[in-house]
Amino acid sequence: MTEPAVVARLTREITSELEPGRLAGFYQDLHRHPELSFQEHRTAAKLALRLRAAGYEVTEGVARTGVVGVLANGDGPVVWLRGDMDALPVREATGLPYASTVDGLMHACGHDLHVTWLAAAAEALAAAREAWSGTLVVVGQPAEEAGGGARAMVADGIHARFPRPDVLFGQHAAPGLAGFYPHTPGLTLSASDDVDVVVHGVGGHGSRPESTVDPVVTASYIVTRLQTVVAREVAASESVVLTVGSFHAGTNANIIPAEARLALNVRTQDTRVRERVFAAIRRVVEGECAAAGCPVPPEVTVHPGCPNTVNDAALDGEIAAVHRELFGEHTVFDFGQALGSEDFSLLAPAGVPYDFWYVTSTPAAVWETAPGEELREKFAGVPGNHSPLFAPDLSVLVPGVRTLVSAALSRLTG
C-alpha cells in the first residue's frame, strides 16, 4: 500500500477539477427518476454512458440491469469499485425542488448518491491514467434493496467474465452530521433473511366461527409469541432483530378466511444464533397451529438474503488512515456493528479482502435542530435511510468521490 499522505496528495490533485455543479445536476436527475430493483434501466444507461465516454469497456445487462466497466491500464492489481442503483417504494416527503417525479418511489437510501460518486470517481481515475497502474473495474449493481442484486451478478458470471478482483471497495450514505467517514474493522453489518409463513385454517361465515378454524386468530398468536424469541431465547450479549413486517388475511368483514400469511425479517450477527432463531420460529408457528387445530401443517419458508458484512481489518485500517489524511484525523471513527444489512460482500470471491465504509450526509441545519444533546440522541432524531424525509446534503458530493478515488489509488499506485 502507498503511504496515506502520498495517496491523499494524489487524490487532491486528481479531483481538483471536480465540478460540484455537474455532480449536483447528475445526482438531482437520478433523484428525480427513481427505479425499483431490477428495473434500473434509465439509471444504468446513464452510468454506462459516462463510463464509455471516459474510456471504459462497458458491459450492460449483467444480471438484467447491472453495469460493469473495465479500464485496463498496465500491470498491477485489479481493483473493484461498487455502487448500487435501485430506489425504494417510498413516497417522498422532503419537499425538495428535485424531489421524485414518480409517485410512490423515492431514492430514500442514497443510491442516487452512490451512482454519482461511482461515475465521477471512475471518470477522475480514467483522466489520470498516468498516475496509476493496474485494472479498474466499476460495478453498477442492481437490486440491493431487494437483496438479490449481488447474488444475481455472481450467478451471471461476473467473476468469470471480468478481471478477478484483488480487492473490493464500497461505501454508503448514512445519517449523521455531514463531513464524517466512519470505518469499522471486522463485522460492520448484519445478516438479513426473510421468512414466509402460511397458516392454513378452515374458512367460513363470520356468524358461525365454531364451524371454522380461524387463521387470523392463530396468526395473531404467532405474531405475539414471536416477540419472545429475542426477549427470552437469545442472550443479551447477542444482537438479533425479528420483525413481522407483513400480515395478510381475509377479504371481507364477515368472512373468516382459509389462510393467513406473515412475512418476517430476521437480522443476526452469528450463524449459530441465526439457526437457533429459525428453529424457534418454526417451533412457535407449528405449536400455535397445532394448538388451534389447523387442518394442514403451516408452511415456513426461509429466503436467504444478505450475509454478514465483515471488513478485512487490516485493509479497513489502511483505508481509514488514507481518509484521515485526506479529511482530517477527527473525521474518521469506528461506527460499530450495525443491524443493517448489505449484499455488497457477495461480490468478493472467496478470500478476496473488501472494505465498506460510510459517508455521513445529514445537513448541518437538520442536525443542529434535532432533539437531544448526545450523539445517539441526535442520530435518532434525524431522518435516516428509508425515511420519506431522507435528504442528503449536497456538500457530500465531492468528498464521496474522493473517498472512492483514494481507496483505489491506495492499491493502484506505489
Residue pairs with C-beta under 8 A, 6 or more apart in sequence:
1 318
1 410
1 411
1 414
2 409
2 410
2 413
2 414
4 318
4 321
4 322
4 324
4 325
4 410
5 325
6 413
6 414
7 322
7 325
7 326
7 406
7 409
7 410
7 413
8 322
8 325
8 326
8 406
10 131
10 409
10 413
11 326
11 402
11 405
11 406
11 409
12 326
12 402
13 128
13 131
14 124
14 125
14 127
14 128
14 131
14 405
14 409
15 124
15 398
15 401
15 402
15 405
18 120
18 124
18 398
18 401
20 394
20 397
20 398
23 116
23 120
23 397
23 398
23 401
24 394
24 397
26 46
26 116
26 119
26 120
27 112
27 113
27 116
27 394
27 397
28 98
29 46
29 98
30 43
30 46
30 107
30 112
30 115
30 116
31 96
31 98
31 99
31 100
31 107
31 112
32 98
32 99
32 100
32 101
33 42
33 43
33 100
33 101
33 102
34 87
34 88
34 100
34 102
34 105
34 106
34 107
34 112
35 41
35 42
35 43
35 85
35 86
35 87
35 105
36 86
36 87
36 88
36 89
36 105
36 145
37 86
37 142
37 143
37 144
37 145
37 146
37 148
37 149
38 63
38 64
38 65
38 86
38 142
38 143
38 146
38 148
38 149
38 152
39 65
39 86
40 65
40 85
40 86
40 142
40 143
41 65
43 85
43 86
43 115
43 140
44 60
44 65
44 66
44 67
44 85
44 140
44 142
45 60
46 115
46 119
47 67
47 85
47 115
47 118
47 119
47 140
48 58
48 60
48 67
48 69
48 140
50 119
50 122
50 123
51 58
51 67
51 69
51 119
51 122
51 138
52 58
52 69
53 123
54 71
54 122
54 123
54 126
54 127
55 71
55 126
56 69
56 70
56 71
56 122
56 126
56 138
57 69
57 70
57 71
57 72
58 67
58 68
58 69
58 70
59 67
59 68
59 69
59 70
59 161
59 162
60 66
60 67
62 68
62 153
62 156
62 158
62 161
63 142
63 143
63 149
63 152
63 153
63 155
63 156
63 158
64 142
64 152
65 85
65 142
65 143
66 139
66 140
66 141
66 142
66 149
66 152
66 153
66 156
66 158
67 138
67 139
67 140
68 137
68 138
68 139
68 140
68 158
68 161
68 162
69 122
69 137
69 138
69 140
70 135
70 136
70 137
70 138
70 162
70 163
71 122
71 125
71 126
71 129
71 135
71 136
71 137
71 138
72 135
72 163
73 129
73 132
73 133
73 134
73 135
73 136
74 133
74 134
75 133
75 134
76 132
76 133
76 134
76 135
76 412
77 134
77 135
77 166
77 167
77 411
77 412
78 134
78 135
78 137
78 163
78 164
78 165
78 166
78 167
79 134
79 135
79 136
79 137
79 165
79 166
79 167
79 169
79 408
79 411
79 412
80 137
80 138
80 139
80 165
80 167
80 168
80 169
80 347
81 118
81 121
81 122
81 136
81 137
81 138
81 139
81 169
81 170
81 404
81 407
81 408
82 118
82 139
82 141
82 168
82 169
82 170
82 344
82 347
83 111
83 114
83 115
83 117
83 118
83 138
83 139
83 140
83 141
83 170
84 111
84 114
84 115
84 140
84 141
84 142
84 144
84 145
84 149
84 344
85 111
85 114
85 115
85 140
85 141
85 142
85 144
86 111
86 142
86 143
86 144
86 145
86 146
86 149
87 100
87 105
87 106
87 107
87 108
87 109
87 111
87 112
87 145
88 105
88 106
88 107
88 108
88 109
88 145
88 386
89 104
89 105
90 104
90 105
90 106
90 108
90 386
90 387
90 388
91 103
91 104
91 106
91 388
92 99
92 100
92 106
92 108
92 388
93 388
93 389
94 388
94 389
94 390
94 391
96 391
100 106
100 107
106 388
106 390
108 385
108 386
108 387
108 388
108 390
109 145
109 173
109 385
109 386
109 390
110 172
110 173
110 174
110 361
110 385
110 390
110 392
111 144
111 145
113 173
113 359
113 361
113 392
113 396
113 397
113 400
114 171
114 172
114 173
115 140
116 397
116 400
117 171
117 397
117 400
117 401
117 403
117 404
118 138
118 140
118 404
120 401
121 401
121 404
121 405
121 408
122 136
122 138
124 401
124 405
125 132
125 136
125 405
125 408
125 409
125 412
126 136
131 409
131 413
132 408
132 409
132 412
132 413
133 412
133 413
134 411
134 412
135 163
136 408
136 412
137 162
137 163
137 165
139 153
139 158
139 347
141 149
141 150
141 153
141 347
142 149
142 152
142 153
143 149
143 152
144 150
144 342
144 343
144 344
147 192
147 194
147 305
147 306
147 341
147 343
148 343
149 343
150 343
150 344
150 345
150 346
150 347
151 343
151 346
153 347
154 346
154 347
158 347
159 349
164 349
164 352
165 347
165 348
165 349
165 352
166 352
166 411
167 315
167 352
167 353
167 354
167 355
167 411
168 344
168 347
168 348
168 352
168 353
168 354
168 355
169 319
169 354
169 355
169 356
169 404
169 407
169 408
170 342
170 344
170 354
170 355
170 356
171 356
171 357
171 358
171 359
171 400
171 403
171 404
172 342
172 356
172 357
172 358
172 359
173 358
173 359
173 361
173 385
173 392
173 396
173 400
174 182
174 335
174 358
174 359
174 360
174 361
174 385
175 360
175 361
175 362
175 379
175 382
175 383
175 384
175 385
175 390
176 182
176 358
176 360
176 361
176 362
176 367
176 379
176 382
177 360
177 362
177 364
177 367
177 378
178 360
178 361
178 362
178 363
178 364
178 367
178 392
178 393
178 395
178 396
179 327
179 331
179 360
179 395
179 396
179 399
180 331
180 332
180 333
180 359
180 360
181 320
181 323
181 327
181 331
181 332
181 357
181 358
181 359
181 360
181 399
181 403
182 332
182 333
182 334
182 335
182 357
182 358
182 360
183 311
183 316
183 317
183 319
183 320
183 323
183 332
183 333
183 334
183 335
183 355
183 357
183 358
184 311
184 316
184 334
184 335
184 336
184 337
184 357
185 311
185 312
185 313
185 316
185 317
185 334
186 310
186 311
186 313
186 316
187 269
187 308
187 309
187 310
187 311
187 337
188 309
188 310
188 311
188 335
188 337
188 338
188 356
189 306
189 308
189 309
189 337
189 338
189 340
189 341
189 342
189 356
190 239
190 267
190 268
190 269
190 308
190 309
190 337
190 338
190 339
190 340
190 341
191 267
191 268
191 269
191 271
191 274
191 305
191 306
191 307
191 308
191 341
192 265
192 266
192 267
192 305
192 306
192 341
193 265
193 266
193 268
193 274
193 278
193 302
193 303
193 304
193 305
194 263
194 264
194 265
194 266
194 302
194 303
194 305
195 263
195 264
195 265
195 266
195 278
195 281
195 300
195 301
195 302
195 303
196 261
196 262
196 263
196 264
196 299
196 300
196 301
196 303
197 219
197 222
197 261
197 262
197 263
197 264
197 281
197 285
197 298
197 299
197 300
197 301
198 259
198 260
198 261
198 298
198 299
199 215
199 218
199 219
199 222
199 259
199 260
199 261
199 262
199 285
199 289
199 294
199 298
200 215
200 258
200 259
200 289
200 294
200 295
200 296
200 297
200 298
200 299
201 212
201 213
201 214
201 215
201 216
201 218
201 256
201 257
201 258
201 259
201 260
201 292
201 294
201 295
202 211
202 212
202 213
202 258
202 295
203 212
203 255
203 256
203 257
203 258
204 211
204 212
204 255
204 256
205 211
205 254
205 255
205 256
206 253
206 254
206 255
206 256
207 254
209 256
212 256
213 292
213 293
213 294
213 295
214 256
214 292
215 249
215 257
215 258
215 259
215 260
215 294
216 249
216 250
216 256
216 257
216 260
217 292
218 260
218 288
218 289
218 292
218 294
219 247
219 249
219 260
219 262
221 288
221 291
221 292
222 262
222 284
222 285
222 288
223 244
223 247
223 262
225 284
225 288
226 242
226 244
226 264
226 281
226 284
227 242
229 242
229 277
229 280
229 281
229 284
230 240
230 241
230 242
230 277
233 276
233 277
233 280
234 240
234 273
234 276
234 277
238 268
238 269
238 270
238 273
239 267
239 268
239 269
239 337
239 339
240 266
240 267
240 268
240 269
240 273
240 277
241 265
241 266
241 267
241 339
242 264
242 265
242 266
242 267
242 277
242 281
243 264
243 265
243 266
244 262
244 263
244 264
245 263
245 264
245 265
246 261
246 262
246 263
247 260
247 261
247 262
247 263
248 260
248 261
249 257
249 259
249 260
249 261
250 256
250 257
250 260
251 257
264 281
266 274
266 277
266 278
266 281
267 339
267 341
268 274
268 277
269 308
269 337
269 339
278 302
281 300
282 300
285 298
285 300
286 297
286 298
286 300
289 297
289 298
305 341
305 343
306 341
306 342
306 343
306 345
306 346
307 343
307 345
307 346
308 345
309 341
309 342
309 344
309 345
309 356
310 345
311 354
311 355
311 356
312 353
312 354
312 355
314 353
315 353
315 354
315 355
316 355
316 357
318 410
319 355
319 357
319 406
319 407
319 410
320 332
320 357
322 406
322 407
322 410
323 331
323 332
323 357
323 403
323 406
324 331
324 332
326 402
326 403
326 406
327 399
335 358
340 385
342 356
344 354
344 356
345 354
345 356
347 354
348 354
355 407
357 403
359 396
359 399
359 400
359 403
360 396
361 392
361 393
361 396
362 382
362 383
362 392
362 393
363 391
363 392
363 393
363 395
364 393
366 382
366 383
366 391
367 378
367 382
370 377
370 378
370 381
370 382
371 377
371 378
371 381
372 378
372 380
372 381
383 389
383 390
383 391
384 390
